[in-house]
Amino acid sequence: MGITERKEREKAEMRRRIVDAAIDMFVAEGYEKVSIRNIADKIEYSPATIYLYYKDKDELLYDVQAEAFGKLAAYFKAKITAADPLERVEQLALAYFDFSQEYQELYDLMFIIKAPMNSVEEDEEWKNGLEAFSYLRDIMTECVEKKLVRFEDPMTATLSVWAFVHGFISLNLRCRIKIAQLDVLALPAFVRSCVQHYVNTIKA
């Protein structure tokens, strides 16, 4: 292995250590506790070392966000198995909800907290969410092409389903769903019922 290759490998390994430490800290303690200094302390390097790899916290969290979306894509791959497209819509929505329950802090980073998106230029494509988004887009495109739903435009269908599920999740994560006085233990069954009702509503 040449000097250049070794340096690139060492650089990749250090980035991996930084991101892994940031993920652990983010999941355990939340956004406010994640800082360049705290991450540096965790991996036993100086903050100056972190700044050799990331210009600021937002740029680092963008890479953490990418890891989180990788987890979501893997979640979808494991959970979305039905042959029927409409059934896959239900499976995706429920998998999305389950993911938000299991990884609440990461969901914040992916969809609610603005900070990581500061690293994306206005005219730049947001690549982190592309693979996970493609699961829903491909399913809804198939639904539209087979005339299984009321929508005529695949993107309209995709964003409609996404907005419905994300809205429900956001209300729940921010404790706003309490206004409905739902029993916490009954919430999964309630979510399933809502998803099934929504899919029936958009069905052609």
C-alpha positions as a Markdown table, in Angstrom:
| # | Residue | x | y | z |
|---|---|---|---|---|
| 1 | Met | 0.0 | 0.0 | 0.0 |
| 2 | Gly | 1.4 | 3.4 | -1.0 |
| 3 | Ile | 1.6 | 6.5 | 1.2 |
| 4 | Thr | -1.4 | 8.1 | -0.5 |
| 5 | Glu | -3.6 | 5.0 | -0.1 |
| 6 | Arg | -2.6 | 4.6 | 3.6 |
| 7 | Lys | -3.3 | 8.3 | 4.3 |
| 8 | Glu | -6.8 | 8.0 | 2.7 |
| 9 | Arg | -7.5 | 4.8 | 4.7 |
| 10 | Glu | -6.4 | 6.5 | 7.9 |
| 11 | Lys | -8.6 | 9.6 | 7.1 |
| 12 | Ala | -11.6 | 7.3 | 6.4 |
| 13 | Glu | -11.0 | 5.4 | 9.7 |
| 14 | Met | -10.8 | 8.7 | 11.7 |
| 15 | Arg | -14.0 | 10.0 | 10.1 |
| 16 | Arg | -15.6 | 6.7 | 11.0 |
| 17 | Arg | -14.6 | 7.1 | 14.6 |
| 18 | Ile | -15.9 | 10.6 | 14.8 |
| 19 | Val | -19.2 | 9.8 | 13.2 |
| 20 | Asp | -19.7 | 6.7 | 15.4 |
| 21 | Ala | -19.0 | 8.7 | 18.5 |
| 22 | Ala | -21.4 | 11.4 | 17.4 |
| 23 | Ile | -24.1 | 8.9 | 16.8 |
| 24 | Asp | -23.7 | 7.3 | 20.2 |
| 25 | Met | -23.8 | 10.7 | 21.8 |
| 26 | Phe | -26.7 | 11.9 | 19.8 |
| 27 | Val | -28.8 | 8.8 | 20.6 |
| 28 | Ala | -27.9 | 8.8 | 24.3 |
| 29 | Glu | -28.0 | 12.5 | 25.0 |
| 30 | Gly | -29.7 | 14.4 | 22.2 |
| 31 | Tyr | -28.7 | 17.3 | 20.0 |
| 32 | Glu | -27.9 | 19.8 | 22.7 |
| 33 | Lys | -25.2 | 17.6 | 24.2 |
| 34 | Val | -23.4 | 16.9 | 20.9 |
| 35 | Ser | -20.5 | 19.3 | 20.4 |
| 36 | Ile | -17.1 | 19.1 | 18.7 |
| 37 | Arg | -15.4 | 19.3 | 22.1 |
| 38 | Asn | -17.6 | 16.5 | 23.6 |
| 39 | Ile | -16.9 | 14.3 | 20.7 |
| 40 | Ala | -13.2 | 15.0 | 20.8 |
| 41 | Asp | -13.2 | 14.0 | 24.5 |
| 42 | Lys | -15.1 | 10.8 | 23.7 |
| 43 | Ile | -12.5 | 9.6 | 21.2 |
| 44 | Glu | -9.6 | 11.1 | 23.2 |
| 45 | Tyr | -8.4 | 13.6 | 20.6 |
| 46 | Ser | -8.3 | 17.4 | 20.6 |
| 47 | Pro | -11.1 | 19.5 | 19.1 |
| 48 | Ala | -8.5 | 20.8 | 16.6 |
| 49 | Thr | -8.2 | 17.3 | 15.2 |
| 50 | Ile | -12.0 | 17.1 | 14.6 |
| 51 | Tyr | -11.8 | 20.4 | 12.7 |
| 52 | Leu | -9.4 | 18.8 | 10.3 |
| 53 | Tyr | -12.2 | 16.6 | 9.1 |
| 54 | Tyr | -15.3 | 18.8 | 9.7 |
| 55 | Lys | -15.6 | 22.6 | 9.5 |
| 56 | Asp | -18.4 | 22.7 | 12.0 |
| 57 | Lys | -21.0 | 20.8 | 13.9 |
| 58 | Asp | -23.6 | 21.0 | 11.1 |
| 59 | Glu | -21.3 | 19.4 | 8.6 |
| 60 | Leu | -20.5 | 16.6 | 11.1 |
| 61 | Leu | -24.2 | 16.1 | 11.8 |
| 62 | Tyr | -24.9 | 15.8 | 8.1 |
| 63 | Asp | -22.7 | 12.7 | 8.0 |
| 64 | Val | -24.5 | 11.4 | 11.1 |
| 65 | Gln | -27.8 | 12.0 | 9.3 |
| 66 | Ala | -26.6 | 10.0 | 6.4 |
| 67 | Glu | -25.9 | 7.1 | 8.7 |
| 68 | Ala | -29.4 | 7.4 | 10.2 |
| 69 | Phe | -30.9 | 7.2 | 6.7 |
| 70 | Gly | -28.9 | 4.1 | 6.0 |
| 71 | Lys | -30.6 | 2.6 | 9.1 |
| 72 | Leu | -34.0 | 3.6 | 7.8 |
| 73 | Ala | -33.4 | 2.1 | 4.3 |
| 74 | Ala | -32.3 | -1.1 | 6.0 |
| 75 | Tyr | -35.5 | -1.0 | 8.1 |
| 76 | Phe | -37.6 | -0.6 | 4.9 |
| 77 | Lys | -35.7 | -3.5 | 3.2 |
| 78 | Ala | -36.5 | -5.8 | 6.1 |
| 79 | Lys | -40.1 | -4.8 | 6.7 |
| 80 | Ile | -41.5 | -4.1 | 3.1 |
| 81 | Thr | -42.1 | -7.6 | 1.7 |
| 82 | Ala | -45.6 | -7.8 | 0.3 |
| 83 | Ala | -46.3 | -8.4 | -3.4 |
| 84 | Asp | -49.3 | -6.1 | -3.5 |
| 85 | Pro | -48.3 | -2.4 | -3.8 |
| 86 | Leu | -51.1 | -1.1 | -1.5 |
| 87 | Glu | -50.0 | -3.5 | 1.1 |
| 88 | Arg | -46.5 | -2.3 | 0.7 |
| 89 | Val | -47.7 | 1.2 | 1.3 |
| 90 | Glu | -49.1 | 0.1 | 4.7 |
| 91 | Gln | -45.9 | -1.8 | 5.5 |
| 92 | Leu | -43.8 | 1.2 | 4.7 |
| 93 | Ala | -45.9 | 3.6 | 6.8 |
| 94 | Leu | -45.9 | 1.2 | 9.8 |
| 95 | Ala | -42.1 | 0.6 | 9.4 |
| 96 | Tyr | -41.6 | 4.4 | 9.3 |
| 97 | Phe | -43.6 | 4.8 | 12.6 |
| 98 | Asp | -41.7 | 1.9 | 14.3 |
| 99 | Phe | -38.4 | 3.4 | 13.3 |
| 100 | Ser | -39.4 | 6.7 | 14.8 |
| 101 | Gln | -40.2 | 5.0 | 18.0 |
| 102 | Glu | -37.0 | 3.0 | 18.2 |
| 103 | Tyr | -34.7 | 5.9 | 17.0 |
| 104 | Gln | -36.4 | 9.0 | 18.3 |
| 105 | Glu | -33.3 | 11.2 | 18.5 |
| 106 | Leu | -32.1 | 10.1 | 15.0 |
| 107 | Tyr | -35.6 | 10.8 | 13.6 |
| 108 | Asp | -35.2 | 14.3 | 14.9 |
| 109 | Leu | -31.9 | 14.7 | 13.1 |
| 110 | Met | -33.3 | 13.3 | 9.9 |
| 111 | Phe | -36.6 | 15.2 | 9.6 |
| 112 | Ile | -37.1 | 17.9 | 12.2 |
| 113 | Ile | -33.8 | 19.6 | 13.3 |
| 114 | Lys | -32.7 | 22.2 | 10.8 |
| 115 | Ala | -29.0 | 22.1 | 11.7 |
| 116 | Pro | -27.7 | 19.3 | 9.3 |
| 117 | Met | -29.5 | 20.9 | 6.3 |
| 118 | Asn | -27.3 | 24.0 | 6.8 |
| 119 | Ser | -24.6 | 22.0 | 5.0 |
| 120 | Val | -26.8 | 21.6 | 1.9 |
| 121 | Glu | -26.7 | 24.5 | -0.7 |
| 122 | Glu | -30.1 | 25.8 | -1.9 |
| 123 | Asp | -29.7 | 24.3 | -5.4 |
| 124 | Glu | -28.0 | 21.1 | -4.1 |
| 125 | Glu | -29.8 | 17.8 | -4.1 |
| 126 | Trp | -30.4 | 16.4 | -0.6 |
| 127 | Lys | -28.7 | 13.0 | -1.1 |
| 128 | Asn | -29.0 | 11.6 | 2.4 |
| 129 | Gly | -32.7 | 10.9 | 2.2 |
| 130 | Leu | -32.7 | 9.7 | -1.4 |
| 131 | Glu | -32.5 | 5.9 | -0.9 |
| 132 | Ala | -35.2 | 5.8 | 1.8 |
| 133 | Phe | -37.4 | 8.2 | -0.2 |
| 134 | Ser | -37.0 | 6.0 | -3.3 |
| 135 | Tyr | -38.8 | 3.2 | -1.5 |
| 136 | Leu | -41.9 | 5.2 | -1.1 |
| 137 | Arg | -41.6 | 6.9 | -4.6 |
| 138 | Asp | -41.2 | 3.6 | -6.4 |
| 139 | Ile | -44.2 | 2.0 | -4.6 |
| 140 | Met | -46.5 | 5.0 | -5.3 |
| 141 | Thr | -45.3 | 5.2 | -8.9 |
| 142 | Glu | -46.4 | 1.5 | -9.3 |
| 143 | Cys | -49.7 | 2.3 | -7.6 |
| 144 | Val | -50.4 | 5.2 | -9.9 |
| 145 | Glu | -49.4 | 3.2 | -13.0 |
| 146 | Lys | -51.7 | 0.4 | -12.1 |
| 147 | Lys | -54.5 | 2.8 | -11.2 |
| 148 | Leu | -54.7 | 1.5 | -7.7 |
| 149 | Val | -54.9 | 5.0 | -6.1 |
| 150 | Arg | -56.8 | 8.2 | -6.8 |
| 151 | Phe | -53.7 | 10.1 | -7.6 |
| 152 | Glu | -52.6 | 10.7 | -11.2 |
| 153 | Asp | -49.2 | 12.1 | -10.5 |
| 154 | Pro | -46.6 | 9.8 | -8.7 |
| 155 | Met | -44.8 | 12.6 | -6.9 |
| 156 | Thr | -48.1 | 14.1 | -5.6 |
| 157 | Ala | -49.0 | 10.6 | -4.3 |
| 158 | Thr | -45.5 | 10.1 | -2.8 |
| 159 | Leu | -45.5 | 13.5 | -0.9 |
| 160 | Ser | -49.1 | 13.0 | 0.2 |
| 161 | Val | -48.3 | 9.7 | 1.9 |
| 162 | Trp | -45.0 | 11.0 | 3.3 |
| 163 | Ala | -46.7 | 14.1 | 4.8 |
| 164 | Phe | -49.5 | 12.0 | 6.4 |
| 165 | Val | -47.1 | 9.6 | 8.1 |
| 166 | His | -44.5 | 12.2 | 9.1 |
| 167 | Gly | -47.3 | 14.5 | 10.5 |
| 168 | Phe | -48.5 | 11.7 | 12.7 |
| 169 | Ile | -45.0 | 10.8 | 13.9 |
| 170 | Ser | -44.1 | 14.5 | 14.6 |
| 171 | Leu | -47.2 | 15.0 | 16.7 |
| 172 | Asn | -46.4 | 11.9 | 18.6 |
| 173 | Leu | -42.7 | 12.6 | 19.2 |
| 174 | Arg | -43.5 | 16.1 | 20.3 |
| 175 | Cys | -46.2 | 14.8 | 22.7 |
| 176 | Arg | -48.9 | 16.8 | 20.9 |
| 177 | Ile | -50.9 | 13.6 | 20.3 |
| 178 | Lys | -51.7 | 13.8 | 24.0 |
| 179 | Ile | -54.5 | 16.2 | 23.1 |
| 180 | Ala | -56.4 | 13.1 | 21.9 |
| 181 | Gln | -55.9 | 11.5 | 25.3 |
| 182 | Leu | -54.7 | 8.2 | 23.8 |
| 183 | Asp | -53.5 | 5.4 | 26.0 |
| 184 | Val | -49.8 | 4.9 | 25.2 |
| 185 | Leu | -50.3 | 1.2 | 25.1 |
| 186 | Ala | -53.0 | 1.5 | 22.6 |
| 187 | Leu | -51.0 | 3.8 | 20.3 |
| 188 | Pro | -49.6 | 1.1 | 17.9 |
| 189 | Ala | -53.0 | -0.3 | 17.2 |
| 190 | Phe | -54.4 | 3.2 | 16.7 |
| 191 | Val | -51.6 | 4.0 | 14.3 |
| 192 | Arg | -52.3 | 0.8 | 12.3 |
| 193 | Ser | -56.0 | 1.7 | 12.1 |
| 194 | Cys | -55.2 | 5.3 | 10.9 |
| 195 | Val | -52.8 | 4.0 | 8.2 |
| 196 | Gln | -55.3 | 1.4 | 7.0 |
| 197 | His | -58.0 | 4.1 | 6.9 |
| 198 | Tyr | -55.7 | 6.5 | 5.0 |
| 199 | Val | -54.8 | 3.8 | 2.4 |
| 200 | Asn | -58.5 | 3.0 | 2.0 |
| 201 | Thr | -59.2 | 6.7 | 1.4 |
| 202 | Ile | -56.6 | 7.1 | -1.4 |
| 203 | Lys | -57.5 | 3.7 | -3.0 |
| 204 | Ala | -59.1 | 4.0 | -6.4 |
